[in-house]
Amino acid sequence: PERELPDLVWSELPDSVARQPEDDASEALLALTEPWTTQSNGRSEAVVVIGTAEEAIRTLGPNRVRAADIQLGDALALMAWTGASGGAYGRRRGSPVGRMLAWWALAGLLGMDDIDDPDSLGEEAAGLRWVLWDPGDQIGGWGFHLAIEDGEDGLAWAVSAVDAV
């Protein structure tokens, strides 16, 4: 995406916590990178936990990451770009599909069944915390690392996806 994102800062992560069963949100986050994993040589993993964004990231494996909080608009742009992308070798799905998949992910995170009204999604998402992160070891290729925290419900999700040539 052609957006200026904040600098990522190294931080140690807390202990991991128990994974919760896969839910609509983690399924939707994985759908963003489906061409990376089925049509290319990428890998993708998502997790939902009872806890914080940092605990969700740690539950995926890393002990230390570079991270920064970002705004909803930036998170949606990253999700839409990822959803539109085909990764290294997959077929690019295009911006309309990427945007729809980002809205679907947002609806899943909010526990909503209906994405007919994007404005209501934005209003409901105001209370979510968005964390852009990376493990700091990727050189080139495609990467999508995002964590989302719902402090009101005590849930957090993290997704990590990479694809390389």
KOLKOLPA-862579 format. One record per residue: residue number from 1; residue in three letters; x, y, z of N, C-alpha, C in turn. Coordinates in steps of 0.05 Angstrom, whole numbers, plus 5000, padded with zeros to 4 digits. Layout:
<rs>
{r NUM 'ALA' {X Y Z} {X Y Z} {X Y Z}} ...
</rs>
This chain:
<rs>
{r 1 'PRO' {5017 4976 5000} {5000 5000 5000} {5017 5025 5000}} {r 2 'GLU' {5007 5046 4987} {5021 5071 4985} {5014 5089 5009}} {r 3 'ARG' {5018 5079 5033} {5012 5094 5057} {5037 5096 5074}} {r 4 'GLU' {5040 5118 5088} {5063 5120 5106} {5056 5108 5133}} {r 5 'LEU' {5070 5087 5140} {5064 5073 5165} {5086 5080 5185}} {r 6 'PRO' {5079 5078 5211} {5099 5085 5231} {5123 5066 5231}} {r 7 'ASP' {5145 5075 5242} {5168 5058 5245} {5162 5037 5265}} {r 8 'LEU' {5171 5013 5259} {5167 4990 5278} {5189 4990 5298}} {r 9 'VAL' {5183 4984 5323} {5202 4985 5345} {5204 4957 5356}} {r 10 'TRP' {5229 4948 5361} {5233 4922 5373} {5222 4921 5401}} {r 11 'SER' {5209 4898 5407} {5199 4894 5435} {5198 4864 5441}} {r 12 'GLU' {5203 4858 5466} {5201 4831 5476} {5171 4825 5481}} {r 13 'LEU' {5163 4801 5476} {5135 4793 5479} {5131 4778 5506}} {r 14 'PRO' {5107 4780 5516} {5100 4765 5541} {5098 4735 5535}} {r 15 'ASP' {5093 4719 5555} {5089 4691 5551} {5065 4686 5533}} {r 16 'SER' {5066 4664 5518} {5044 4656 5502} {5021 4647 5519}} {r 17 'VAL' {4997 4647 5508} {4973 4638 5522} {4960 4616 5506}} {r 18 'ALA' {4940 4603 5517} {4926 4582 5503} {4912 4592 5478}} {r 19 'ARG' {4914 4577 5456} {4899 4583 5432} {4869 4577 5437}} {r 20 'GLN' {4852 4593 5426} {4824 4587 5427} {4817 4573 5400}} {r 21 'PRO' {4794 4560 5399} {4786 4548 5373} {4784 4569 5351}} {r 22 'GLU' {4791 4561 5327} {4789 4579 5304} {4760 4590 5302}} {r 23 'ASP' {4758 4616 5296} {4732 4629 5294} {4730 4642 5267}} {r 24 'ASP' {4707 4656 5263} {4702 4670 5238} {4724 4690 5231}} {r 25 'ALA' {4734 4704 5252} {4754 4725 5247} {4780 4712 5238}} {r 26 'SER' {4789 4692 5251} {4815 4680 5243} {4812 4667 5215}} {r 27 'GLU' {4789 4656 5210} {4784 4645 5183} {4785 4667 5162}} {r 28 'ALA' {4773 4689 5168} {4773 4712 5149} {4801 4724 5145}} {r 29 'LEU' {4817 4725 5166} {4844 4735 5164} {4861 4716 5146}} {r 30 'LEU' {4857 4691 5149} {4871 4672 5132} {4862 4673 5103}} {r 31 'ALA' {4837 4679 5098} {4826 4682 5071} {4840 4704 5056}} {r 32 'LEU' {4850 4724 5070} {4864 4746 5057} {4888 4736 5041}} {r 33 'THR' {4901 4715 5051} {4926 4705 5038} {4922 4679 5024}} {r 34 'GLU' {4898 4671 5018} {4892 4645 5006} {4909 4640 4981}} {r 35 'PRO' {4911 4659 4962} {4928 4653 4938} {4957 4648 4945}} {r 36 'TRP' {4967 4661 4966} {4995 4657 4974} {5000 4628 4981}} {r 37 'THR' {4980 4615 4994} {4985 4588 5005} {4975 4567 4986}} {r 38 'THR' {4956 4572 4968} {4946 4552 4950} {4957 4553 4922}} {r 39 'GLN' {4965 4577 4913} {4974 4581 4886} {5004 4588 4884}} {r 40 'SER' {5016 4592 4907} {5044 4600 4908} {5058 4583 4929}} {r 41 'ASN' {5081 4593 4940} {5096 4577 4959} {5095 4590 4987}} {r 42 'GLY' {5074 4605 4993} {5071 4619 5018} {5060 4602 5041}} {r 43 'ARG' {5061 4613 5064} {5049 4601 5088} {5035 4622 5104}} {r 44 'SER' {5014 4614 5118} {4998 4633 5133} {4987 4619 5158}} {r 45 'GLU' {4986 4634 5180} {4975 4623 5205} {4962 4645 5220}} {r 46 'ALA' {4939 4639 5232} {4925 4658 5248} {4917 4645 5275}} {r 47 'VAL' {4915 4661 5295} {4908 4651 5322} {4889 4670 5335}} {r 48 'VAL' {4872 4659 5352} {4855 4676 5369} {4861 4667 5398}} {r 49 'VAL' {4863 4687 5416} {4869 4681 5444} {4852 4699 5462}} {r 50 'ILE' {4850 4690 5487} {4839 4708 5507} {4863 4722 5518}} {r 51 'GLY' {4865 4748 5512} {4889 4763 5520} {4893 4788 5503}} {r 52 'THR' {4918 4796 5501} {4926 4820 5487} {4937 4814 5459}} {r 53 'ALA' {4940 4835 5443} {4952 4831 5417} {4980 4819 5419}} {r 54 'GLU' {4996 4828 5439} {5023 4818 5442} {5022 4788 5450}} {r 55 'GLU' {5004 4780 5466} {5001 4752 5473} {4993 4735 5449}} {r 56 'ALA' {4976 4746 5432} {4968 4732 5408} {4992 4728 5389}} {r 57 'ILE' {5008 4749 5386} {5032 4747 5369} {5051 4726 5380}} {r 58 'ARG' {5055 4727 5407} {5074 4708 5420} {5064 4679 5416}} {r 59 'THR' {5037 4676 5417} {5026 4649 5413} {5032 4637 5386}} {r 60 'LEU' {5037 4655 5366} {5045 4646 5339} {5074 4636 5339}} {r 61 'GLY' {5090 4644 5360} {5117 4634 5361} {5139 4654 5368}} {r 62 'PRO' {5139 4678 5356} {5163 4695 5361} {5165 4704 5391}} {r 63 'ASN' {5190 4707 5400} {5195 4718 5426} {5198 4748 5426}} {r 64 'ARG' {5206 4758 5402} {5212 4786 5399} {5204 4795 5371}} {r 65 'VAL' {5192 4818 5369} {5183 4828 5342} {5187 4858 5341}} {r 66 'ARG' {5185 4868 5316} {5184 4897 5312} {5154 4903 5309}} {r 67 'ALA' {5144 4923 5323} {5115 4928 5323} {5109 4958 5327}} {r 68 'ALA' {5085 4965 5318} {5075 4993 5323} {5044 4992 5321}} {r 69 'ASP' {5031 5007 5337} {5002 5010 5335} {4996 5027 5310}} {r 70 'ILE' {4975 5019 5296} {4967 5034 5272} {4937 5040 5274}} {r 71 'GLN' {4928 5057 5257} {4900 5066 5256} {4883 5046 5239}} {r 72 'LEU' {4857 5046 5244} {4839 5028 5230} {4842 5031 5199}} {r 73 'GLY' {4844 5055 5189} {4846 5060 5160} {4871 5046 5149}} {r 74 'ASP' {4893 5048 5163} {4918 5035 5154} {4915 5004 5155}} {r 75 'ALA' {4902 4994 5176} {4898 4965 5178} {4880 4955 5155}} {r 76 'LEU' {4859 4970 5149} {4841 4962 5127} {4855 4963 5100}} {r 77 'ALA' {4872 4983 5096} {4887 4985 5071} {4906 4961 5069}} {r 78 'LEU' {4919 4954 5090} {4937 4931 5090} {4922 4905 5084}} {r 79 'MET' {4899 4902 5097} {4883 4878 5092} {4873 4877 5063}} {r 80 'ALA' {4864 4900 5053} {4854 4901 5025} {4876 4895 5005}} {r 81 'TRP' {4900 4906 5010} {4922 4901 4992} {4929 4871 4993}} {r 82 'THR' {4930 4860 5017} {4936 4831 5019} {4915 4814 5005}} {r 83 'GLY' {4890 4821 5009} {4868 4806 4997} {4868 4808 4967}} {r 84 'ALA' {4878 4830 4956} {4879 4834 4927} {4903 4820 4914}} {r 85 'SER' {4924 4816 4930} {4949 4805 4920} {4947 4775 4915}} {r 86 'GLY' {4963 4767 4896} {4966 4738 4891} {4992 4727 4902}} {r 87 'GLY' {5008 4744 4916} {5034 4735 4925} {5053 4732 4903}} {r 88 'ALA' {5073 4715 4906} {5094 4712 4886} {5084 4700 4860}} {r 89 'TYR' {5068 4679 4862} {5060 4665 4838} {5030 4661 4834}} {r 90 'GLY' {5015 4669 4854} {4986 4665 4852} {4972 4686 4835}} {r 91 'ARG' {4948 4681 4827} {4933 4699 4811} {4923 4723 4828}} {r 92 'ARG' {4929 4747 4820} {4920 4771 4834} {4890 4773 4832}} {r 93 'ARG' {4877 4777 4855} {4847 4778 4856} {4836 4805 4851}} {r 94 'GLY' {4851 4826 4854} {4842 4853 4848} {4831 4868 4872}} {r 95 'SER' {4830 4894 4870} {4822 4912 4892} {4793 4907 4902}} {r 96 'PRO' {4773 4903 4885} {4746 4899 4896} {4745 4874 4913}} {r 97 'VAL' {4758 4853 4906} {4758 4828 4922} {4774 4833 4948}} {r 98 'GLY' {4797 4847 4945} {4812 4853 4969} {4797 4870 4989}} {r 99 'ARG' {4782 4890 4979} {4766 4907 4997} {4744 4891 5010}} {r 100 'MET' {4730 4873 4995} {4709 4857 5006} {4720 4838 5028}} {r 101 'LEU' {4744 4826 5023} {4756 4808 5042} {4764 4823 5067}} {r 102 'ALA' {4773 4848 5064} {4780 4864 5088} {4755 4870 5104}} {r 103 'TRP' {4733 4876 5091} {4708 4881 5105} {4698 4856 5119}} {r 104 'TRP' {4701 4833 5106} {4693 4807 5117} {4710 4801 5142}} {r 105 'ALA' {4736 4807 5141} {4753 4803 5164} {4744 4821 5187}} {r 106 'LEU' {4739 4846 5180} {4730 4865 5201} {4704 4856 5213}} {r 107 'ALA' {4685 4847 5197} {4659 4837 5207} {4664 4813 5226}} {r 108 'GLY' {4682 4795 5218} {4688 4772 5235} {4700 4781 5262}} {r 109 'LEU' {4718 4800 5261} {4730 4810 5286} {4709 4822 5304}} {r 110 'LEU' {4689 4834 5293} {4668 4848 5308} {4644 4829 5315}} {r 111 'GLY' {4645 4804 5305} {4623 4786 5310} {4598 4793 5295}} {r 112 'MET' {4601 4807 5272} {4578 4816 5257} {4574 4797 5233}} {r 113 'ASP' {4549 4792 5226} {4542 4775 5203} {4539 4790 5177}} {r 114 'ASP' {4534 4816 5179} {4526 4833 5156} {4548 4853 5149}} {r 115 'ILE' {4556 4853 5124} {4576 4874 5116} {4563 4892 5094}} {r 116 'ASP' {4537 4895 5095} {4524 4912 5075} {4529 4941 5080}} {r 117 'ASP' {4536 4949 5105} {4540 4977 5112} {4568 4981 5123}} {r 118 'PRO' {4587 4988 5105} {4615 4992 5114} {4618 5014 5135}} {r 119 'ASP' {4600 5034 5135} {4602 5055 5155} {4597 5044 5183}} {r 120 'SER' {4578 5026 5186} {4573 5014 5212} {4596 4997 5221}} {r 121 'LEU' {4610 4984 5202} {4634 4969 5209} {4655 4987 5221}} {r 122 'GLY' {4659 5010 5209} {4678 5030 5219} {4671 5040 5246}} {r 123 'GLU' {4646 5046 5251} {4637 5056 5277} {4642 5034 5298}} {r 124 'GLU' {4635 5010 5292} {4639 4988 5312} {4668 4982 5317}} {r 125 'ALA' {4685 4986 5297} {4714 4980 5299} {4730 5001 5314}} {r 126 'ALA' {4717 5023 5321} {4732 5044 5335} {4745 5035 5361}} {r 127 'GLY' {4735 5015 5374} {4747 5006 5399} {4768 4984 5396}} {r 128 'LEU' {4774 4976 5372} {4794 4955 5368} {4822 4968 5367}} {r 129 'ARG' {4842 4953 5376} {4870 4962 5374} {4883 4946 5352}} {r 130 'TRP' {4898 4960 5334} {4910 4947 5311} {4941 4949 5314}} {r 131 'VAL' {4955 4927 5312} {4984 4926 5315} {4996 4914 5290}} {r 132 'LEU' {5012 4930 5276} {5028 4921 5253} {5054 4910 5265}} {r 133 'TRP' {5062 4887 5256} {5086 4875 5268} {5100 4858 5246}} {r 134 'ASP' {5126 4853 5252} {5140 4833 5236} {5162 4820 5253}} {r 135 'PRO' {5169 4796 5246} {5189 4782 5262} {5217 4792 5257}} {r 136 'GLY' {5221 4810 5237} {5247 4822 5232} {5266 4805 5216}} {r 137 'ASP' {5257 4782 5205} {5275 4764 5191} {5269 4762 5161}} {r 138 'GLN' {5248 4775 5152} {5241 4772 5123} {5256 4792 5106}} {r 139 'ILE' {5267 4782 5084} {5281 4799 5065} {5267 4795 5039}} {r 140 'GLY' {5253 4816 5029} {5239 4814 5004} {5214 4797 5006}} {r 141 'GLY' {5201 4795 4983} {5176 4779 4982} {5152 4793 4994}} {r 142 'TRP' {5132 4778 5000} {5106 4788 5009} {5103 4781 5039}} {r 143 'GLY' {5094 4800 5055} {5090 4794 5083} {5065 4808 5093}} {r 144 'PHE' {5051 4795 5111} {5027 4807 5124} {5027 4797 5152}} {r 145 'HIS' {5032 4816 5171} {5033 4810 5199} {5016 4831 5214}} {r 146 'LEU' {4994 4822 5225} {4976 4841 5238} {4965 4828 5263}} {r 147 'ALA' {4961 4844 5284} {4948 4834 5308} {4926 4854 5315}} {r 148 'ILE' {4904 4843 5325} {4881 4859 5332} {4872 4852 5360}} {r 149 'GLU' {4867 4872 5376} {4859 4868 5404} {4831 4881 5409}} {r 150 'ASP' {4813 4865 5419} {4787 4874 5428} {4787 4875 5458}} {r 151 'GLY' {4795 4897 5469} {4798 4900 5498} {4772 4896 5513}} {r 152 'GLU' {4750 4904 5500} {4723 4902 5513} {4716 4873 5518}} {r 153 'ASP' {4721 4855 5498} {4714 4827 5500} {4738 4810 5510}} {r 154 'GLY' {4762 4822 5512} {4785 4807 5522} {4797 4788 5502}} {r 155 'LEU' {4792 4792 5477} {4802 4774 5456} {4823 4788 5439}} {r 156 'ALA' {4841 4772 5427} {4860 4783 5409} {4866 4762 5387}} {r 157 'TRP' {4872 4772 5363} {4879 4755 5341} {4906 4764 5330}} {r 158 'ALA' {4920 4745 5318} {4945 4752 5304} {4946 4735 5279}} {r 159 'VAL' {4956 4747 5258} {4960 4733 5233} {4989 4738 5224}} {r 160 'SER' {5001 4717 5213} {5028 4719 5201} {5027 4704 5175}} {r 161 'ALA' {5034 4718 5153} {5035 4706 5127} {5059 4716 5112}} {r 162 'VAL' {5072 4698 5097} {5095 4705 5081} {5094 4689 5055}} {r 163 'ASP' {5104 4701 5034} {5108 4688 5008} {5132 4700 4995}} {r 164 'ALA' {5148 4684 4983} {5173 4693 4971} {5176 4680 4943}} {r 165 'VAL' {5192 4693 4927} {5198 4683 4900} {5217 4660 4902}} 
</rs>
